[in-house]
Amino acid sequence: MAKSPKKKSEDGIVVNDDFVAVIDGSTSKSSMQHSLFRSNGRYCMQLVSRYLRHAPKDITCRQFCSGVTAYVRKHYRKSRLLRLSLQPAERMCASAVIFSRVNREVWLIGDCQCLINGELFENPKPYEQRLAEERAAIIRQMADTSGLSIHDTARDQIIPHMKEAMNRQNIDYAVIDGFPIPSEHVKIITLDFRPWELVLASDGYPFLCSTLQESEERLARQLADDPLNIGQFKATKALMQGNVSFDDRAYIRLQV
């Protein structure tokens, strides 16, 4: 579901006989566009979705990371590759949480989340919480915050720090961006053959629950009580005027 009724979501869901996945396209921090008709995040999400739909059913996580990296990379203009190698913030980017039926594994590549029999698993960007705290501190010092739902000037102040931190993507943390993914920053959770209930979701849900209704209710309370996201839950962005949430979101529950 898109955060804005005027835009298409950068989050997507893939379901076929062999894989179930939530893919979260990242909001671009750069003016460089890699598609004429889509945001960078939506374009990357669609590429990852397409690759997964046609992936061999027995592909390993390591093979998937290698293959999807090559697939995204070939959709960059060759003339841009050197610049993109030096400027990670200009790449298109996505995260994914994937259940592989054949391997009976859940893969967390980047900043998605899942519940496995009610236990939460995350793989957050290492800088995200620090910058969310920084943004919250900036807002608390403001005399007037009434305009932040129209133009989040506090987010403007942390964007340079976000871009700087992104220089360490696929070094200190994993994302899907067309450049090699370090396996040590990918989480693999192996399931035995007992019944398991899985919830896969993007980070648009600040409080992930075992049902979609409860997750939506918790999100609605968060947006009503703290639309700037500077209290118990802190984020690098606020609920903007005219939007229905602070971020795109995707959620799927399954039993395996």
Secondary structure, DSSP 8 states (H G I E B T S, - for coil): --SSTTS--SEEEEE-SSEEEEEEE----SS--S-SSS-HHHHHHHHHHHHHHTS-TT--HHHHHHHHHHHHHTTS-GGGHHHHHH-GGGS--EEEEEEETTTTEEEEESSEEEEETTEEEE---TTHHHHHHHHHHHHHT-S--TTTTT--HHHHHHHHHHHHHHTTBTTTB--BSSS---GGGSEEEE--SS--EEEEEETT-SS--SSHHHHHHHHHHHHHH-TT-BSSSB-SS---TT-SSSS---EEEEE-
